[in-house]
């Protein structure tokens, strides 16, 4: 009798372990497949984050890998990466209707990403950019996304000047709080690198804006001086 109870207990324990093992596999397998689906696009995504040029075929490959991953599970990284893919397609599209359609898709995936992980300054920055490319343009929404990017990481060296650039494009949607943030962002960028700020303003024809945002006359004079 005792032997039967002991044997029954062992079978019950073995059954429980089997159920736990199967459950863990069922939980882990989709995540593993999701990560594997991301692998082909990883080198391309790395190039984008390092501001290296990418070809159209590479963007298509990145899109394919992210769509494959999202078919398995939605994660903030995959959503954000796919949003960036569509933003790049929008920026390279000459047809206004197609450009707006790509921008709408980018907005959708950036918003999905931020619903899962809100403290991502680059995603907020990219969302602000995408809002400006929809039809009609959404400067007020862009201003809110821009502000969220600043408040998430006010000092992000690689993002400072591009974020000021997007802020200029969205300025019509800014309220006074956002305008004050813009002036502070410019002061940080200028203090960090006066020459880099002037070169960026010259390259993108933003010097008049930079003078407008400048903290003092000395900065204005420097920005307007010939390189």
N, CA, C and O of each residue as an XYZ file, in Angstrom:
908
protein
N       0.830     -1.204      0.000
C       0.000      0.000      0.000
C       0.874      1.267      0.000
O       0.661      2.188     -0.789
N       1.865      1.286      0.909
C       2.785      2.431      1.002
C       3.535      2.615     -0.308
O       3.717      3.733     -0.789
N       3.972      1.479     -0.880
C       4.703      1.517     -2.150
C       3.838      2.097     -3.255
O       4.329      2.841     -4.104
N       2.547      1.761     -3.250
C       1.646      2.284     -4.278
C       1.478      3.800     -4.137
O       1.475      4.527     -5.131
N       1.337      4.271     -2.879
C       1.189      5.710     -2.658
C       2.452      6.463     -3.076
O       2.383      7.540     -3.668
N       3.602      5.876     -2.756
C       4.874      6.499     -3.125
C       5.026      6.570     -4.638
O       5.474      7.580     -5.181
N       4.648      5.489     -5.310
C       4.727      5.449     -6.770
C       3.776      6.466     -7.393
O       4.114      7.142     -8.365
N       2.568      6.561     -6.806
C       1.578      7.516     -7.311
C       2.078      8.949     -7.159
O       1.875      9.787     -8.037
N       2.746      9.221     -6.012
C       3.277     10.563     -5.769
C       4.354     10.904     -6.796
O       4.425     12.032     -7.285
N       5.180      9.928     -7.112
C       6.244     10.162     -8.095
C       5.655     10.468     -9.471
O       6.120     11.363    -10.176
N       4.614      9.699     -9.842
C       3.983      9.942    -11.132
C       3.344     11.336    -11.161
O       3.394     12.027    -12.178
N       2.744     11.740    -10.037
C       2.118     13.054     -9.957
C       3.165     14.159    -10.078
O       2.955     15.159    -10.766
N       4.299     13.963     -9.397
C       5.375     14.949     -9.469
C       5.953     15.025    -10.878
O       6.244     16.104    -11.395
N       6.114     13.827    -11.495
C       6.640     13.797    -12.860
C       5.679     14.493    -13.822
O       6.100     15.217    -14.724
N       4.386     14.262    -13.615
C       3.388     14.905    -14.468
C       3.400     16.411    -14.310
O       3.282     17.147    -15.290
N       3.544     16.874    -13.062
C       3.597     18.308    -12.804
C       4.817     18.938    -13.467
O       4.724     20.012    -14.061
N       5.967     18.259    -13.361
C       7.186     18.763    -13.992
C       7.021     18.838    -15.503
O       7.495     19.779    -16.140
N       6.350     17.845    -16.071
C       6.122     17.833    -17.512
C       5.246     19.012    -17.927
O       5.522     19.687    -18.919
N       4.184     19.249    -17.150
C       3.298     20.375    -17.452
C       4.055     21.698    -17.369
O       3.893     22.567    -18.226
N       4.887     21.849    -16.328
C       5.675     23.071    -16.174
C       6.653     23.248    -17.326
O       6.837     24.355    -17.833
N       7.282     22.142    -17.737
C       8.245     22.204    -18.838
C       7.564     22.617    -20.134
O       8.074     23.461    -20.870
N       6.413     22.019    -20.409
C       5.676     22.353    -21.629
C       5.233     23.815    -21.601
O       5.306     24.517    -22.610
N       4.773     24.264    -20.426
C       4.343     25.661    -20.284
C       5.495     26.620    -20.552
O       5.325     27.626    -21.240
N       6.671     26.305    -20.004
C       7.836     27.167    -20.210
C       8.230     27.211    -21.677
O       8.602     28.261    -22.200
N       8.143     26.056    -22.338
C       8.474     26.011    -23.768
C       7.488     26.850    -24.565
O       7.876     27.586    -25.473
N       6.202     26.734    -24.215
C       5.175     27.493    -24.930
C       5.372     28.991    -24.744
O       5.101     29.778    -25.652
N       5.848     29.384    -23.556
C       6.098     30.807    -23.302
C       7.374     31.272    -23.999
O       7.402     32.350    -24.592
N       8.414     30.470    -23.930
C       9.727     30.872    -24.446
C       9.826     30.777    -25.958
O      10.516     31.585    -26.579
N       9.151     29.804    -26.566
C       9.312     29.566    -27.998
C       8.944     30.780    -28.847
O       9.721     31.142    -29.731
N       7.788     31.433    -28.621
C       7.482     32.607    -29.436
C       8.522     33.715    -29.306
O       8.873     34.366    -30.290
N       9.009     33.922    -28.088
C      10.024     34.955    -27.883
C      11.297     34.616    -28.649
O      11.908     35.485    -29.271
N      11.692     33.340    -28.599
C      12.891     32.912    -29.317
C      12.710     33.103    -30.815
O      13.606     33.608    -31.492
N      11.552     32.700    -31.337
C      11.283     32.857    -32.764
C      11.254     34.334    -33.147
O      11.729     34.718    -34.216
N      10.694     35.148    -32.269
C      10.664     36.596    -32.502
C      12.085     37.151    -32.615
O      12.387     37.912    -33.534
N      12.949     36.770    -31.684
C      14.337     37.252    -31.698
C      15.074     36.772    -32.940
O      15.858     37.516    -33.529
N      14.824     35.534    -33.335
C      15.468     34.998    -34.537
C      15.028     35.754    -35.783
O      15.824     35.978    -36.695
N      13.757     36.147    -35.818
C      13.249     36.884    -36.973
C      13.894     38.262    -37.095
O      13.975     38.818    -38.190
N      14.350     38.811    -35.975
C      14.982     40.133    -35.991
C      16.410     40.105    -36.520
O      16.930     41.126    -36.970
N      17.039     38.943    -36.467
C      18.475     38.831    -36.766
C      18.849     39.358    -38.148
O      19.811     40.119    -38.249
N      18.131     38.990    -39.237
C      18.564     39.456    -40.562
C      18.611     40.977    -40.701
O      19.410     41.507    -41.473
N      17.764     41.673    -39.961
C      17.742     43.131    -40.072
C      18.644     43.847    -39.092
O      18.774     45.070    -39.155
N      19.271     43.112    -38.183
C      20.072     43.744    -37.127
C      21.217     44.612    -37.664
O      21.389     45.733    -37.187
N      22.011     44.134    -38.645
C      23.104     44.979    -39.151
C      22.601     46.262    -39.809
O      23.250     47.305    -39.733
N      21.441     46.174    -40.454
C      20.880     47.357    -41.115
C      20.389     48.353    -40.073
O      20.615     49.557    -40.197
N      19.722     47.846    -39.052
C      19.244     48.732    -37.984
C      20.426     49.417    -37.298
O      20.334     50.587    -36.928
N      21.523     48.701    -37.127
C      22.721     49.277    -36.513
C      23.260     50.428    -37.370
O      23.672     51.459    -36.840
N      23.254     50.249    -38.691
C      23.708     51.313    -39.586
C      22.836     52.563    -39.436
O      23.331     53.690    -39.454
N      21.538     52.339    -39.289
C      20.626     53.471    -39.147
C      20.874     54.222    -37.850
O      20.887     55.453    -37.839
N      21.071     53.500    -36.763
C      21.290     54.150    -35.471
C      22.616     54.898    -35.438
O      22.791     55.817    -34.638
N      23.544     54.513    -36.298
C      24.837     55.184    -36.367
C      24.894     56.195    -37.507
O      25.960     56.703    -37.856
N      23.704     56.480    -38.087
C      23.559     57.496    -39.138
C      24.386     57.179    -40.379
O      24.860     58.087    -41.063
N      24.558     55.904    -40.667
C      25.240     55.493    -41.886
C      24.227     55.379    -43.024
O      23.062     55.069    -42.776
N      24.651     55.624    -44.268
C      23.713     55.519    -45.394
C      23.264     54.077    -45.621
O      24.033     53.135    -45.432
N      22.024     53.926    -46.023
C      21.482     52.603    -46.331
C      20.801     52.653    -47.692
O      20.265     53.685    -48.095
N      20.830     51.517    -48.397
C      20.200     51.410    -49.708
C      18.731     51.015    -49.561
O      18.307     50.515    -48.519
N      17.972     51.251    -50.621
C      16.548     50.908    -50.608
C      16.342     49.424    -50.349
O      15.419     49.039    -49.631
N      17.202     48.585    -50.934
C      17.075     47.139    -50.734
C      17.298     46.764    -49.270
O      16.682     45.826    -48.763
N      18.176     47.498    -48.597
C      18.413     47.234    -47.175
C      17.195     47.631    -46.338
O      16.839     46.946    -45.379
N      16.573     48.727    -46.705
C      15.367     49.144    -45.993
C      14.269     48.104    -46.167
O      13.546     47.791    -45.221
N      14.144     47.565    -47.388
C      13.151     46.510    -47.632
C      13.452     45.272    -46.795
O      12.540     44.643    -46.259
N      14.737     44.923    -46.684
C      15.123     43.751    -45.888
C      14.815     43.978    -44.410
O      14.368     43.063    -43.718
N      15.054     45.193    -43.931
C      14.737     45.519    -42.541
C      13.232     45.439    -42.304
O      12.782     44.910    -41.287
N      12.469     45.963    -43.241
C      11.009     45.890    -43.130
C      10.541     44.441    -43.054
O       9.707     44.096    -42.217
N      11.080     43.596    -43.927
C      10.673     42.186    -43.958
C      10.975     41.487    -42.639
O      10.143     40.734    -42.133
N      12.155     41.728    -42.079
C      12.526     41.058    -40.830
C      11.653     41.532    -39.672
O      11.285     40.737    -38.807
N      11.321     42.814    -39.651
C      10.486     43.339    -38.564
C       9.042     42.870    -38.690
O       8.393     42.587    -37.683
N       8.539     42.786    -39.906
C       7.186     42.261    -40.097
C       7.111     40.803    -39.655
O       6.126     40.375    -39.054
N       8.169     40.043    -39.962
C       8.213     38.646    -39.531
C       8.220     38.523    -38.021
O       7.542     37.667    -37.454
N       8.992     39.385    -37.372
C       9.060     39.347    -35.908
C       7.730     39.753    -35.279
O       7.286     39.148    -34.303
N       7.102     40.778    -35.842
C       5.842     41.260    -35.275
C       4.686     40.301    -35.528
O       3.678     40.343    -34.821
N       4.823     39.444    -36.522
C       3.806     38.419    -36.747
C       3.801     37.403    -35.610
O       2.811     36.705    -35.391
N       4.916     37.330    -34.890
C       5.039     36.396    -33.759
C       4.684     37.081    -32.447
O       3.934     36.539    -31.636
N       5.228     38.273    -32.246
C       4.965     39.014    -31.005
C       5.292     40.483    -31.218
O       6.197     40.824    -31.980
N       4.554     41.341    -30.542
C       4.811     42.776    -30.614
C       5.735     43.186    -29.471
O       5.440     42.945    -28.300
N       6.858     43.808    -29.830
C       7.777     44.345    -28.829
C       8.087     45.796    -29.193
O       7.987     46.164    -30.363
N       8.458     46.622    -28.225
C       8.723     48.029    -28.537
C       9.867     48.221    -29.523
O       9.813     49.119    -30.363
N      10.895     47.393    -29.434
C      12.031     47.535    -30.350
C      11.623     47.242    -31.787
O      11.975     47.988    -32.701
N      10.880     46.152    -31.988
C      10.461     45.780    -33.339
C       9.489     46.807    -33.907
O       9.580     47.167    -35.081
N       8.563     47.277    -33.083
C       7.606     48.290    -33.538
C       8.337     49.577    -33.919
O       8.056     50.172    -34.959
N       9.271     49.998    -33.076
C      10.010     51.214    -33.358
C      10.882     51.088    -34.592
O      10.991     52.029    -35.378
N      11.498     49.939    -34.765
C      12.362     49.707    -35.919
C      11.554     49.708    -37.212
O      11.995     50.254    -38.223
N      10.367     49.094    -37.180
C       9.519     49.099    -38.372
C       9.009     50.512    -38.651
O       8.912     50.926    -39.806
N       8.685     51.244    -37.591
C       8.284     52.633    -37.779
C       9.376     53.445    -38.451
O       9.092     54.261    -39.329
N      10.625     53.231    -38.046
C      11.752     53.928    -38.662
C      11.886     53.550    -40.131
O      12.207     54.395    -40.966
N      11.641     52.288    -40.443
C      11.678     51.835    -41.834
C      10.685     52.621    -42.680
O      11.020     53.101    -43.763
N       9.461     52.749    -42.177
C       8.436     53.466    -42.929
C       8.711     54.968    -42.976
O       8.371     55.628    -43.958
N       9.319     55.509    -41.932
C       9.696     56.923    -41.960
C      10.745     57.174    -43.040
O      10.675     58.177    -43.751
N      11.704     56.279    -43.166
C      12.720     56.410    -44.215
C      12.094     56.318    -45.598
O      12.463     57.062    -46.506
N      11.144     55.401    -45.753
C      10.450     55.289    -47.040
C       9.696     56.582    -47.354
O       9.670     57.033    -48.499
N       9.084     57.171    -46.326
C       8.373     58.438    -46.523
C       9.341     59.542    -46.948
O       9.036     60.323    -47.849
N      10.496     59.607    -46.307
C      11.468     60.656    -46.610
C      12.057     60.518    -48.009
O      12.510     61.502    -48.595
N      12.050     59.304    -48.544
C      12.619     59.073    -49.873
C      11.560     59.071    -50.975
O      11.886     58.974    -52.159
N      10.305     59.178    -50.581
C       9.204     59.114    -51.546
C       8.929     60.482    -52.162
O       8.803     61.474    -51.444
N       8.836     60.538    -53.487
C       8.584     61.802    -54.171
C       7.092     62.089    -54.318
O       6.684     63.250    -54.328
N       6.274     61.037    -54.432
C       4.837     61.224    -54.587
C       4.217     61.647    -53.249
O       4.345     60.920    -52.264
N       3.550     62.804    -53.193
C       3.018     63.302    -51.914
C       2.035     62.346    -51.239
O       2.065     62.188    -50.019
N       1.170     61.713    -52.019
C       0.186     60.800    -51.426
C       0.868     59.577    -50.827
O       0.530     59.146    -49.724
N       1.828     59.023    -51.560
C       2.553     57.857    -51.047
C       3.402     58.237    -49.836
O       3.533     57.465    -48.886
N       3.977     59.442    -49.887
C       4.785     59.900    -48.749
C       3.926     59.972    -47.486
O       4.345     59.526    -46.418
N       2.732     60.532    -47.613
C       1.835     60.636    -46.460
C       1.399     59.260    -45.970
O       1.251     59.042    -44.767
N       1.193     58.327    -46.909
C       0.784     56.968    -46.518
C       1.883     56.274    -45.723
O       1.606     55.631    -44.711
N       3.129     56.402    -46.176
C       4.250     55.824    -45.422
C       4.358     56.477    -44.048
O       4.616     55.802    -43.051
N       4.159     57.792    -44.000
C       4.243     58.504    -42.718
C       3.161     58.021    -41.753
O       3.414     57.866    -40.559
N       1.958     57.785    -42.274
C       0.875     57.261    -41.425
C       1.251     55.905    -40.834
O       0.985     55.637    -39.663
N       1.868     55.056    -41.647
C       2.291     53.740    -41.164
C       3.384     53.883    -40.109
O       3.401     53.156    -39.115
N       4.293     54.827    -40.337
C       5.352     55.074    -39.348
C       4.744     55.520    -38.022
O       5.130     55.030    -36.961
N       3.798     56.444    -38.084
C       3.133     56.933    -36.869
C       2.513     55.782    -36.096
O       2.664     55.693    -34.877
N       1.815     54.901    -36.803
C       1.139     53.775    -36.151
C       2.118     52.909    -35.370
O       1.846     52.531    -34.230
N       3.252     52.596    -35.978
C       4.209     51.703    -35.310
C       4.993     52.420    -34.213
O       5.323     51.812    -33.195
N       5.294     53.696    -34.405
C       5.941     54.442    -33.320
C       5.019     54.519    -32.100
O       5.463     54.357    -30.963
N       3.743     54.766    -32.349
C       2.790     54.829    -31.235
C       2.666     53.478    -30.540
O       2.569     53.410    -29.314
N       2.668     52.396    -31.333
C       2.644     51.051    -30.733
C       3.860     50.830    -29.843
O       3.748     50.279    -28.749
N       5.017     51.263    -30.320
C       6.252     51.109    -29.552
C       6.180     51.880    -28.239
O       6.548     51.363    -27.185
N       5.706     53.113    -28.310
C       5.680     53.973    -27.127
C       4.615     53.558    -26.124
O       4.727     53.864    -24.937
N       3.596     52.874    -26.586
C       2.613     52.341    -25.638
C       3.239     51.273    -24.739
O       2.796     51.054    -23.612
N       4.269     50.618    -25.255
C       4.934     49.558    -24.496
C       6.157     50.064    -23.732
O       6.512     49.512    -22.690
N       6.796     51.106    -24.247
C       8.007     51.653    -23.605
C       8.060     53.150    -23.896
O       8.474     53.561    -24.980
N       7.643     53.955    -22.936
C       7.462     55.386    -23.179
C       8.750     56.198    -23.096
O       8.826     57.291    -23.657
N       9.751     55.684    -22.412
C      10.948     56.489    -22.167
C      12.003     56.260    -23.245
O      13.105     55.788    -22.966
N      11.644     56.601    -24.475
C      12.524     56.402    -25.622
C      12.629     57.718    -26.396
O      11.796     57.981    -27.264
N      13.627     58.547    -26.104
C      13.705     59.862    -26.741
C      13.809     59.814    -28.258
O      13.273     60.681    -28.947
N      14.499     58.799    -28.782
C      14.646     58.713    -30.234
C      13.320     58.376    -30.904
O      13.012     58.906    -31.972
N      12.530     57.496    -30.284
C      11.236     57.145    -30.865
C      10.299     58.353    -30.827
O       9.576     58.603    -31.791
N      10.304     59.095    -29.734
C       9.494     60.313    -29.671
C       9.930     61.301    -30.754
O       9.094     61.923    -31.409
N      11.222     61.437    -30.935
C      11.748     62.335    -31.974
C      11.302     61.883    -33.363
O      10.878     62.700    -34.181
N      11.400     60.587    -33.624
C      10.982     60.061    -34.922
C       9.477     60.199    -35.124
O       9.020     60.467    -36.235
N       8.707     60.014    -34.051
C       7.259     60.201    -34.141
C       6.933     61.651    -34.484
O       6.059     61.908    -35.312
N       7.622     62.596    -33.860
C       7.406     64.009    -34.180
C       7.669     64.270    -35.658
O       6.916     64.991    -36.312
N       8.736     63.684    -36.177
C       9.066     63.842    -37.594
C       7.967     63.274    -38.476
O       7.570     63.896    -39.461
N       7.477     62.097    -38.122
C       6.431     61.447    -38.920
C       5.137     62.257    -38.909
O       4.466     62.360    -39.936
N       4.780     62.832    -37.761
C       3.569     63.657    -37.683
C       3.620     64.821    -38.680
O       2.590     65.228    -39.217
N       4.806     65.346    -38.921
C       4.953     66.478    -39.835
C       4.823     66.070    -41.293
O       4.691     66.927    -42.167
N       4.859     64.764    -41.568
C       4.818     64.278    -42.945
C       3.478     63.669    -43.323
O       3.288     63.242    -44.462
N       2.540     63.625    -42.371
C       1.214     63.107    -42.690
C       0.437     64.151    -43.490
O       0.871     65.296    -43.616
N      -0.695     63.754    -44.020
C      -1.546     64.673    -44.777
C      -2.966     64.614    -44.213
O      -3.663     63.618    -44.405
N      -3.404     65.671    -43.517
C      -2.675     66.922    -43.292
C      -1.585     66.769    -42.234
O      -1.593     65.839    -41.428
N      -0.653     67.711    -42.267
C       0.419     67.714    -41.272
C      -0.171     67.921    -39.880
O      -1.228     68.534    -39.732
N       0.519     67.407    -38.861
C       0.001     67.464    -37.484
C       1.017     68.160    -36.571
O       1.628     67.514    -35.720
N       1.201     69.482    -36.744
C       2.236     70.185    -35.967
C       2.000     70.182    -34.460
O       2.960     70.153    -33.690
N       0.741     70.212    -34.027
C       0.477     70.199    -32.582
C       0.869     68.850    -31.984
O       1.482     68.795    -30.918
N       0.514     67.758    -32.674
C       0.935     66.431    -32.212
C       2.453     66.299    -32.276
O       3.073     65.705    -31.393
N       3.047     66.863    -33.338
C       4.509     66.832    -33.457
C       5.151     67.578    -32.296
O       6.165     67.137    -31.754
N       4.562     68.704    -31.915
C       5.095     69.489    -30.792
C       5.037     68.698    -29.490
O       5.969     68.751    -28.688
N       3.948     67.968    -29.279
C       3.821     67.161    -28.057
C       4.846     66.029    -28.042
O       5.459     65.753    -27.011
N       5.028     65.376    -29.191
C       6.025     64.305    -29.272
C       7.425     64.871    -29.085
O       8.264     64.266    -28.418
N       7.673     66.038    -29.679
C       8.971     66.709    -29.517
C       9.233     66.997    -28.045
O      10.328     66.735    -27.546
N       8.246     67.528    -27.353
C       8.394     67.832    -25.926
C       8.677     66.565    -25.127
O       9.510     66.576    -24.221
N       7.993     65.479    -25.456
C       8.223     64.210    -24.757
C       9.652     63.724    -24.973
O      10.268     63.176    -24.059
N      10.179     63.925    -26.179
C      11.564     63.535    -26.454
C      12.529     64.324    -25.582
O      13.474     63.765    -25.026
N      12.287     65.628    -25.464
C      13.149     66.478    -24.635
C      13.050     66.079    -23.168
O      14.066     65.948    -22.485
N      11.833     65.890    -22.689
C      11.642     65.588    -21.273
C      12.161     64.205    -20.908
O      12.516     63.955    -19.756
N      12.206     63.308    -21.885
C      12.746     61.969    -21.635
C      14.265     61.998    -21.522
O      14.846     61.278    -20.710
N      14.906     62.831    -22.337
C      16.374     62.943    -22.303
C      16.755     64.310    -22.857
O      16.938     64.470    -24.064
N      16.873     65.291    -21.973
C      17.128     66.661    -22.429
C      18.528     66.830    -23.004
O      18.751     67.670    -23.876
N      19.473     66.028    -22.511
C      20.838     66.110    -23.041
C      21.185     64.772    -23.688
O      21.613     63.826    -23.027
N      20.988     64.730    -24.973
C      21.301     63.540    -25.767
C      22.133     64.029    -26.945
O      21.571     64.455    -27.954
N      23.475     63.979    -26.840
C      24.342     64.657    -27.803
C      24.006     64.425    -29.273
O      23.956     65.377    -30.052
N      23.775     63.173    -29.661
C      23.504     62.895    -31.076
C      22.139     63.412    -31.517
O      21.873     63.541    -32.712
N      21.283     63.705    -30.550
C      19.915     64.102    -30.871
C      19.699     65.609    -30.789
O      18.692     66.110    -31.288
N      20.613     66.334    -30.176
C      20.390     67.753    -29.898
C      20.034     68.558    -31.147
O      18.959     69.154    -31.208
N      20.914     68.583    -32.134
C      20.676     69.416    -33.313
C      19.556     68.881    -34.195
O      18.728     69.673    -34.646
N      19.485     67.564    -34.469
C      18.325     67.068    -35.225
C      17.003     67.376    -34.529
O      16.007     67.662    -35.193
N      16.985     67.320    -33.203
C      15.749     67.611    -32.476
C      15.386     69.094    -32.593
O      14.211     69.435    -32.728
N      16.379     69.966    -32.543
C      16.113     71.389    -32.758
C      15.563     71.611    -34.166
O      14.650     72.412    -34.365
N      16.123     70.901    -35.131
C      15.669     70.994    -36.524
C      14.186     70.632    -36.632
O      13.403     71.364    -37.237
N      13.812     69.503    -36.044
C      12.407     69.081    -36.076
C      11.538     70.076    -35.310
O      10.409     70.356    -35.711
N      12.065     70.607    -34.211
C      11.325     71.614    -33.460
C      11.027     72.854    -34.289
O       9.950     73.439    -34.181
N      11.980     73.247    -35.111
C      11.763     74.392    -36.005
C      10.632     74.090    -36.987
O       9.773     74.936    -37.236
N      10.639     72.888    -37.537
C       9.599     72.495    -38.491
C       8.224     72.421    -37.827
O       7.201     72.647    -38.474
N       8.207     72.104    -36.537
C       6.940     71.970    -35.802
C       6.584     73.235    -35.023
O       5.615     73.234    -34.263
N       7.340     74.298    -35.195
C       7.222     75.472    -34.326
C       5.828     76.093    -34.354
O       5.394     76.680    -33.363
N       5.129     75.972    -35.466
C       3.785     76.553    -35.558
C       2.812     75.891    -34.589
O       1.780     76.469    -34.250
N       3.141     74.674    -34.141
C       2.283     73.972    -33.190
C       2.730     74.117    -31.749
O       2.108     73.550    -30.850
N       3.801     74.869    -31.512
C       4.356     75.000    -30.164
C       3.526     75.950    -29.302
O       2.994     76.948    -29.788
N       3.427     75.616    -28.007
C       2.920     76.572    -27.029
C       4.125     77.234    -26.348
O       5.269     76.927    -26.682
N       3.875     78.129    -25.407
C       4.975     78.884    -24.803
C       5.933     77.982    -24.027
O       7.140     78.225    -24.021
N       5.409     76.947    -23.375
C       6.270     76.003    -22.647
C       7.231     75.313    -23.601
O       8.413     75.157    -23.297
N       6.722     74.905    -24.747
C       7.562     74.220    -25.731
C       8.569     75.174    -26.363
O       9.692     74.777    -26.673
N       8.174     76.429    -26.553
C       9.127     77.414    -27.085
C      10.276     77.644    -26.102
O      11.429     77.789    -26.507
N       9.953     77.677    -24.824
C      10.996     77.844    -23.810
C      11.929     76.635    -23.785
O      13.143     76.783    -23.646
N      11.357     75.442    -23.920
C      12.180     74.229    -24.014
C      13.099     74.289    -25.221
O      14.253     73.866    -25.158
N      12.577     74.821    -26.323
C      13.362     74.941    -27.548
C      14.564     75.851    -27.323
O      15.679     75.533    -27.737
N      14.331     76.979    -26.667
C      15.440     77.901    -26.399
C      16.492     77.251    -25.498
O      17.692     77.441    -25.696
N      16.037     76.493    -24.520
C      16.973     75.801    -23.628
C      17.752     74.729    -24.377
O      18.950     74.556    -24.153
N      17.069     74.004    -25.272
C      17.750     72.983    -26.061
C      18.821     73.607    -26.945
O      19.921     73.073    -27.085
N      18.478     74.753    -27.540
C      19.466     75.410    -28.390
C      20.656     75.883    -27.566
O      21.798     75.765    -28.011
N      20.411     76.413    -26.381
C      21.503     76.875    -25.517
C      22.435     75.725    -25.164
O      23.654     75.897    -25.125
N      21.861     74.548    -24.907
C      22.675     73.364    -24.602
C      23.519     72.982    -25.810
O      24.715     72.718    -25.684
N      22.888     72.956    -26.983
C      23.600     72.569    -28.204
C      24.724     73.554    -28.510
O      25.830     73.152    -28.869
N      24.433     74.843    -28.366
C      25.435     75.855    -28.677
C      26.589     75.804    -27.685
O      27.751     75.896    -28.080
N      26.282     75.659    -26.419
C      27.341     75.584    -25.402
C      28.223     74.362    -25.628
O      29.437     74.420    -25.429
N      27.618     73.271    -26.040
C      28.377     72.038    -26.272
C      29.315     72.187    -27.464
O      30.461     71.739    -27.411
N      28.837     72.813    -28.539
C      29.672     72.945    -29.730
C      29.211     74.129    -30.576
O      28.356     73.966    -31.446
N      29.764     75.317    -30.335
C      29.393     76.472    -31.160
C      29.669     76.235    -32.647
O      28.843     76.563    -33.499
N      30.837     75.663    -32.951
C      31.179     75.422    -34.348
C      30.246     74.389    -34.970
O      29.756     74.582    -36.083
N      29.999     73.298    -34.259
C      29.108     72.265    -34.783
C      27.708     72.804    -35.019
O      27.048     72.436    -35.991
N      27.256     73.681    -34.125
C      25.933     74.284    -34.282
C      25.897     75.179    -35.511
O      24.938     75.144    -36.283
N      26.938     75.977    -35.692
C      26.982     76.866    -36.853
C      27.066     76.069    -38.149
O      26.408     76.414    -39.131
N      27.859     75.017    -38.162
C      27.979     74.189    -39.363
C      26.652     73.518    -39.708
O      26.280     73.435    -40.879
N      25.942     73.041    -38.691
C      24.643     72.408    -38.930
C      23.654     73.436    -39.489
O      22.924     73.156    -40.439
N      23.643     74.621    -38.889
C      22.749     75.667    -39.367
C      23.042     76.076    -40.794
O      22.125     76.344    -41.570
N      24.329     76.124    -41.147
C      24.720     76.461    -42.515
C      24.294     75.361    -43.486
O      23.749     75.644    -44.553
N      24.540     74.125    -43.117
C      24.224     72.988    -43.989
C      22.739     72.915    -44.314
O      22.365     72.635    -45.453
N      21.896     73.165    -43.328
C      20.453     73.006    -43.518
C      19.708     74.343    -43.622
O      18.484     74.393    -43.505
N      20.466     75.423    -43.843
C      19.874     76.747    -44.042
C      18.983     77.144    -42.860
O      17.851     77.594    -43.042
N      19.509     76.971    -41.666
C      18.749     77.261    -40.448
C      19.359     78.398    -39.629
O      18.948     78.625    -38.491
N      20.322     79.108    -40.185
C      21.034     80.113    -39.391
C      20.117     81.225    -38.890
O      20.294     81.712    -37.774
N      19.144     81.631    -39.697
C      18.218     82.667    -39.229
C      17.454     82.190    -37.994
O      17.245     82.945    -37.045
N      17.046     80.933    -38.026
C      16.364     80.358    -36.863
C      17.310     80.277    -35.666
O      16.930     80.579    -34.534
N      18.537     79.868    -35.936
C      19.502     79.729    -34.849
C      19.790     81.081    -34.196
O      19.940     81.167    -32.977
N      19.864     82.119    -35.001
C      20.062     83.467    -34.451
C      18.860     83.851    -33.586
O      19.017     84.413    -32.503
N      17.672     83.545    -34.074
C      16.444     83.826    -33.322
C      16.437     83.111    -31.968
O      15.955     83.657    -30.976
N      16.972     81.892    -31.934
C      16.969     81.090    -30.711
C      18.170     81.360    -29.811
O      18.226     80.864    -28.685
N      19.123     82.136    -30.296
C      20.387     82.318    -29.581
C      20.198     82.985    -28.224
O      19.332     83.844    -28.059
N      21.016     82.582    -27.254
C      20.869     83.111    -25.891
C      21.383     84.534    -25.714
O      20.971     85.217    -24.777
N      22.288     85.006    -26.606
C      22.847     86.351    -26.427
C      23.405     86.868    -27.749
O      23.458     86.142    -28.742
N      23.822     88.134    -27.746
C      24.330     88.767    -28.960
C      25.643     88.150    -29.421
O      25.892     88.050    -30.622
N      26.476     87.739    -28.487
C      27.755     87.129    -28.865
C      27.523     85.867    -29.689
O      28.207     85.637    -30.687
N      26.568     85.059    -29.277
C      26.242     83.846    -30.027
C      25.694     84.204    -31.398
O      26.020     83.548    -32.387
N      24.868     85.233    -31.468
C      24.305     85.658    -32.748
C      25.409     86.100    -33.702
O      25.408     85.736    -34.878
N      26.340     86.880    -33.192
C      27.444     87.354    -34.031
C      28.302     86.196    -34.515
O      28.732     86.176    -35.668
N      28.548     85.236    -33.640
C      29.363     84.085    -34.032
C      28.663     83.273    -35.115
O      29.295     82.837    -36.077
N      27.382     83.074    -34.960
C      26.637     82.269    -35.928
C      26.608     82.928    -37.301
O      26.606     82.242    -38.323
N      26.587     84.241    -37.324
C      26.514     84.960    -38.594
C      27.884     85.230    -39.204
O      27.971     85.662    -40.353
N      28.951     84.983    -38.455
C      30.302     85.189    -38.983
C      30.581     84.176    -40.083
O      30.061     83.060    -40.059
N      31.397     84.570    -41.036
C      31.726     83.674    -42.142
C      32.590     82.523    -41.645
O      33.487     82.705    -40.822
N      32.298     81.332    -42.166
C      33.094     80.157    -41.789
C      34.471     80.237    -42.423
O      35.293     79.341    -42.228
